[in-house]
Amino acid sequence: MDNGRLRFRRDYERLASKFQKIPLEVRNSFRNQLGVEGGSPSKMLMTQLQTKYPELTLRQFAEKLKEIGRNDIVQLLVTRLAQDPHRPSNVE
């Protein structure tokens, strides 16, 4: 999601805006990571999601990805999970 695809906002910004517990100031700070060597706004977003939404299921996350039009990522997740014999049963 750090690929710089611009519509109105970058994908990580659009995804972050779907989660109300992530304040605007924090969402705005993600962009600063683009100028940091090894920085990743998407990784910062994932950290925020783990902290603020510890009960977030993969299904719920996939729904948010669909809402921003990232069905390609949803398909990758579905394919990867289908191939993983050790996946926990609660990821759906």
Backbone bond lengths (Angstrom), bond angles and torsions (degrees), N, CA, C in turn:
res aa  C-N    CA-C-N  psi(-1)  N-CA   C-N-CA  omega(-1)  CA-C   N-CA-C  phi
1 M - - - 1.442 - - 1.526 111.92 -
2 D 1.321 116.60 -3.88 1.460 120.44 178.12 1.523 111.90 -90.25
3 N 1.320 117.61 11.91 1.454 121.54 -171.36 1.521 114.46 -71.17
4 G 1.301 117.87 -2.68 1.460 120.53 177.48 1.516 114.16 80.55
5 R 1.328 117.02 7.84 1.469 118.96 176.42 1.519 107.77 -59.78
6 L 1.292 115.58 122.17 1.462 119.45 -179.23 1.516 109.91 -112.19
7 R 1.255 115.61 128.18 1.458 122.30 164.54 1.516 100.99 -113.70
8 F 1.286 116.91 -102.21 1.460 120.41 171.72 1.526 109.00 -88.48
9 R 1.324 115.90 -41.15 1.464 122.78 178.09 1.515 107.88 -137.98
10 R 1.306 116.57 164.31 1.465 120.68 175.71 1.524 109.21 -68.16
11 D 1.329 115.70 158.28 1.463 121.13 -175.60 1.522 112.90 -57.88
12 Y 1.333 117.65 -42.60 1.469 119.01 -178.97 1.521 110.61 -65.23
13 E 1.336 117.52 -32.82 1.466 120.55 177.08 1.519 110.67 -69.63
14 R 1.319 116.17 -42.24 1.462 121.08 179.88 1.524 110.62 -64.86
15 L 1.342 116.72 -41.63 1.459 120.17 178.88 1.525 110.56 -66.79
16 A 1.316 117.21 -45.46 1.474 120.95 -179.81 1.522 111.32 -58.86
17 S 1.326 116.99 -34.72 1.464 119.68 -177.96 1.525 111.92 -67.98
18 K 1.326 118.24 -14.04 1.465 122.38 178.53 1.530 112.10 -79.71
19 F 1.327 116.49 -9.36 1.467 121.63 -176.67 1.526 109.01 -115.26
20 Q 1.325 115.91 107.54 1.462 121.46 -172.97 1.519 114.41 -67.70
21 K 1.323 117.83 -22.66 1.468 119.74 -178.54 1.531 112.22 -77.83
22 I 1.313 117.38 -5.34 1.465 120.31 177.05 1.530 106.62 -98.88
23 P 1.339 116.76 108.00 1.459 120.86 -175.09 1.535 112.40 -63.56
24 L 1.312 115.50 154.73 1.456 122.28 179.93 1.530 111.48 -55.11
25 E 1.330 117.40 -40.79 1.476 120.10 -178.87 1.530 110.53 -61.07
26 V 1.318 116.05 -40.30 1.469 120.47 179.51 1.520 109.59 -68.62
27 R 1.335 116.50 -44.37 1.466 119.97 179.00 1.525 110.66 -59.90
28 N 1.330 116.03 -40.43 1.466 119.62 179.34 1.521 112.00 -67.13
29 S 1.326 117.16 -29.64 1.475 120.06 -178.69 1.531 112.04 -72.54
30 F 1.319 118.00 -18.98 1.463 119.82 179.62 1.527 111.31 -58.39
31 R 1.320 116.88 -38.53 1.462 121.49 -177.26 1.531 111.51 -59.99
32 N 1.337 117.00 -31.44 1.465 120.51 179.81 1.524 112.06 -60.07
33 Q 1.320 117.30 -25.81 1.455 121.11 -179.23 1.524 112.68 -65.93
34 L 1.328 117.34 -22.25 1.464 120.36 179.82 1.523 111.12 -63.99
35 G 1.339 117.83 -27.87 1.450 121.93 -179.36 1.515 114.44 -91.01
36 V 1.327 117.02 -0.06 1.460 122.00 -178.27 1.524 108.79 -102.29
37 E 1.318 116.31 131.44 1.457 119.34 178.07 1.529 109.40 -59.46
38 G 1.310 115.83 125.12 1.452 120.71 -178.79 1.518 113.73 78.43
39 G 1.331 117.04 2.56 1.460 121.16 -179.44 1.521 111.35 -74.92
40 S 1.301 116.04 148.73 1.455 120.97 -179.80 1.527 110.24 -145.86
41 P 1.324 116.83 109.91 1.465 119.13 176.33 1.531 111.70 -58.48
42 S 1.311 117.20 -36.64 1.463 120.34 -179.52 1.526 111.61 -65.08
43 K 1.312 117.16 -39.48 1.471 119.80 177.46 1.527 110.29 -65.60
44 M 1.330 116.16 -39.47 1.471 119.16 177.16 1.526 110.22 -63.09
45 L 1.336 116.33 -39.84 1.457 120.30 177.69 1.522 110.73 -62.66
46 M 1.323 117.43 -44.17 1.466 120.85 179.74 1.533 110.78 -61.90
47 T 1.326 117.08 -38.39 1.464 121.11 177.35 1.523 110.32 -63.45
48 Q 1.330 116.40 -43.84 1.466 120.18 177.92 1.530 111.06 -62.05
49 L 1.322 116.50 -41.38 1.466 119.84 179.81 1.526 111.09 -64.36
50 Q 1.323 116.88 -41.06 1.468 120.02 178.72 1.522 110.66 -62.94
51 T 1.321 116.58 -37.33 1.462 121.55 -177.80 1.530 112.22 -76.54
52 K 1.311 115.97 -48.39 1.466 120.33 -172.77 1.526 113.74 -88.17
53 Y 1.330 116.67 -20.57 1.466 121.46 -178.68 1.529 110.35 -132.20
54 P 1.322 118.00 63.24 1.472 119.96 -175.55 1.526 113.65 -63.47
55 E 1.314 118.08 -20.25 1.466 121.59 -179.38 1.539 112.40 -98.52
56 L 1.321 117.42 7.84 1.462 121.71 -179.34 1.526 109.64 -63.05
57 T 1.328 115.90 125.14 1.460 119.77 179.58 1.523 109.73 -89.25
58 L 1.303 115.20 161.79 1.454 119.84 177.39 1.527 110.66 -63.22
59 R 1.304 116.39 -35.89 1.471 120.39 177.18 1.535 110.46 -61.58
60 Q 1.331 117.21 -44.90 1.465 120.80 179.35 1.529 110.47 -63.88
61 F 1.323 115.76 -41.88 1.462 120.45 178.50 1.528 110.04 -62.39
62 A 1.319 117.02 -43.95 1.466 121.69 179.45 1.529 111.05 -61.69
63 E 1.322 117.11 -37.07 1.462 120.28 178.02 1.529 110.87 -62.51
64 K 1.314 116.62 -40.61 1.468 120.33 178.35 1.528 110.08 -66.10
65 L 1.335 116.93 -38.84 1.466 119.97 176.55 1.529 110.67 -62.39
66 K 1.318 116.61 -40.70 1.467 120.23 177.45 1.529 110.72 -62.06
67 E 1.324 116.37 -39.40 1.467 120.60 -178.83 1.520 112.47 -61.18
68 I 1.326 116.98 -28.73 1.470 119.30 178.88 1.533 111.08 -98.88
69 G 1.313 116.28 9.33 1.458 120.06 174.94 1.513 115.82 81.76
70 R 1.325 117.76 18.62 1.465 120.45 -179.89 1.523 110.69 -98.97
71 N 1.322 115.70 56.80 1.454 121.53 177.46 1.523 111.74 -63.84
72 D 1.337 117.04 -24.83 1.461 120.65 177.78 1.531 110.80 -62.19
73 I 1.316 117.40 -41.22 1.463 120.81 178.62 1.526 110.03 -69.56
74 V 1.325 116.59 -39.67 1.466 120.25 178.18 1.525 109.22 -59.41
75 Q 1.311 117.58 -44.78 1.466 120.70 -179.72 1.532 111.45 -63.48
76 L 1.322 117.02 -39.40 1.472 120.17 176.13 1.522 111.31 -61.67
77 L 1.327 116.85 -42.87 1.467 120.92 178.97 1.525 110.97 -63.52
78 V 1.317 116.64 -45.10 1.461 121.00 -179.27 1.527 109.96 -62.10
79 T 1.310 116.81 -45.69 1.469 121.28 179.70 1.516 110.87 -62.23
80 R 1.317 116.64 -46.18 1.467 121.71 -178.55 1.518 110.71 -62.29
81 L 1.320 117.00 -44.32 1.465 121.11 -179.48 1.523 111.75 -66.08
82 A 1.314 116.49 -37.88 1.461 120.22 179.84 1.531 110.96 -64.38
83 Q 1.323 117.24 -27.19 1.460 122.22 -179.24 1.518 112.96 -87.77
84 D 1.321 117.98 -9.49 1.464 121.95 -174.71 1.531 110.63 -96.58
85 P 1.339 117.53 105.65 1.463 119.98 -179.66 1.527 113.23 -71.39
86 H 1.334 118.30 -12.58 1.470 122.44 -176.88 1.525 112.38 -101.63
87 R 1.326 117.23 7.91 1.474 118.69 -176.23 1.519 110.36 -65.90
88 P 1.315 116.47 140.43 1.470 120.28 176.82 1.517 109.82 -66.01
89 S 1.298 117.07 149.75 1.456 120.96 -177.59 1.516 113.06 -72.27
90 N 1.328 118.39 -14.64 1.466 120.63 -176.91 1.532 114.06 -91.01
91 V 1.329 118.89 9.90 1.461 119.93 -178.42 1.501 112.39 -78.28
92 E 1.291 118.72 -12.60 1.459 119.85 179.77 1.476 106.91 -84.24
